[in-house]
Amino acid sequence: MNFIKREKLIASLLQHRDSPEVKVLTGVRRCGKSTLLAKYAELIEHSGVPKSNIFAKRFDAFDVPIGYDAKDLQSDLTHAIAQAQPGPFYVFLDEIQDVPGWEEVVRRLHTRQDTDVYITGSNAWLLSGELATYLAGRYIAIPVYPLSFAEYREYRQSQGTNDSVDSLFAQYMMFGGMPGLFVTGLPNEAKATEMLTAVYESVVVKDVVQRYGVRDLSTLEKLTRYLFSTSGNLFSVNNVVKTLKSTGIDVTHATVDNQIDALEKAFIVYCAEQSRIRGKELLRPQRKYYPVDNGLRNLATGFNGSDRGAQLEGIVFMELKRRGYRVSVGTLPSGEIDFVAQRNAEKQYIQVTLNMTEEHTRQRELAPLQKLDSAFPRLVLTLDWYSGGVTSEGIVITNVIDWLCGLMSC
């Protein structure tokens, strides 16, 4: 099995090494958190830290006893610390949410001198409740997502592929970037269906049904597939309730809201809410939802490749999330901007389109950006290679693959 390098995430962990905060890695199941943590622990050992000063445990592993709880963890840690040599002690707790009462153990670890703590989990509940109370302002959240296109491309090239960058992107758009898809070779539709279905079912059962006590599994299944297959469209709870009721499912607005909230907390879907750029503030802003990985969208549609524009939009949205932006949908009195991306004092307005070669498409995509008098950057991302440049108004048009790679040419 091949290891896919994730150098930016490793660099982020190294940046916070030996800081007093607890490092919390969160993300959807199977996105690579466990492998990342294990490789980082190896790196710490190879830097000269004695093996006795590293405590690493994965709590969803087969060899963890059934019923393992906080007292067991405290006992194991106490024993390991007693065997350690003088110097910093490193603790890696993977899928810690499976251990009842773990928050108190982590809080005690945080008070111990020269102890560097890293934990992972697959649910936003990890950063709520007692942990947030115990460690308010004393932890660093490090989100982990499926592979970016840049990571996927680098990995495939390291394996000696001769595929063009366009071919690589077509594969990435179809199957997504879940690391498990690629470590044993390039996936086909059957392999992608099997693996992504396993990811989906694991998230739904462990992080939604069990964690939040959702009983109506049939409605949850239909709602999730609806969110996946219609990603990029403004979402209306009223319309969903009507659609489900038309199929014979008696569902309430509260049920839909609660189930979507649970899916968001499981990191399997993310939302971009409307924000008014001009005019009166929206009283009831609508939202767009995007799956964490484009492969899940195509799983929901049977890998038929439909609505590639919405797929591209989802890939750009998740890349903005990777880069640390808060993302909303920009609304104007007449018109919409796909994404308003903000990171600290930085802001940019982004349109996403498959191509700009047709004049009417070009005018349609530029029009909302031309209405802005903001000094912040305005950008159009497109799959075609022929429309790049800068308009007279300063709007930058660039190929989306270049942008995803973080390069002017790729």
Steps between C-alpha positions, in 0.01 A plus 500: 500500500631846408499799733369823351709794618307786652780746548289808579319318782826362638647852485198632690552239773871576519423869533310425821739238636569542874251786529287480817170469313336165432506434125160376378481344152144478372345379178269248337579133549757348263643836390848406622514625861626171648771451239607863536525470878696173476748647251541810714570281805768319295651835405514602866679175586745539211584851627666339802216460748530165685226252418421480871399867487232445237155368591285425195167320504225455244170441673305345213765228458419131551741458792331766715294315763122533482385741768831688509435828681667803655629305801672251271654783300618676817657176620678435169633855488619489861691179429653642179607823669668300779710318237595818308844658495555862608379750240181580309226236491283470188142369506306399186136400559325393178117491473483600865125558489454123538628516861234600756624778729810574294464878548612487864812300408595751230442788740741342750758437230481866407602600854809276492835661425688408178206305360401551137151367426338420163150358460280414201128456459235467231230720645464867591372380837871457580534879520181562692368415842746421775820532295413855402430574867819338626730638233344831397770683309750219566463286190576542131257352248670363189241394239592206277323455167524241221783550252517828316557482127858621553562211743334251266700622200829489692428146618408371153812658351713342773361166382624567149172583324518631145145639513459865406390749763156519332466122522605503865244767577224307322581198722503719811171663406335162449630305801603770747797495735437248778854368563391135526392505137852539365749324725444168318482646151269710287133433582230401257129560551447170683784564746391859555141393562608239755738726690289816498190305601696363797607853596145630470347215701766529770437873540123464503496213750779602738500880481135579433266216602689387812634837611178697457244227542348541153232234462358576159778346293293492181443876504863564587613287206275684254593841640873430479482382141289804415761733651779324312329488162371860510814660642553852374128581497338729753337277757144542623374293793144559378578349160674198655210434736257521207716267290529241776129517578421445131683166528291399799744602775338698781777736613508831683712810446665439838601147400667624181681779685621266774622235258691755290659636818612147592647446151693828528636400840618172345698707246339326205327816370590868524286804433542845351237747618375793296645839597370829365769706325267790429157599620313392810627211709332167425251406771495133405817420306499178303794264480686285255632164618804315369624149581845484655618303197382513140505122479207492742300722267566267210421199716154648556447544125641161398820652355308627198716813481197731501515871580875543473460870572364424847775244552765757416337748735515244782869432438578873516290542816685223683837636386408837651417320826839326487670836463328630811233725349151563631280464194159649427281550193495865392159646416432822314166671429523330162746217472716271707872447555591135549736556793607778732813367671634668815810425705582754768515837320527334160196469273444390143201455270499186286295373207533138381412381150590211272604726214507861386544445128142599410443875519162471675657278768784745544260791547282301740793409726658846494179699553464449879866578557479813285227634729740508796693811590705314759881517500520132591612254228241369254568165338342267243612137506438294187599162362585634155859595421424778252327776695764598752593862552391818674200707392504879479325508840779295659310169516744210479400196292711190556491126446363320802763224482775762526320651797453163672869422455594838646702581191465730203573199280463139594 
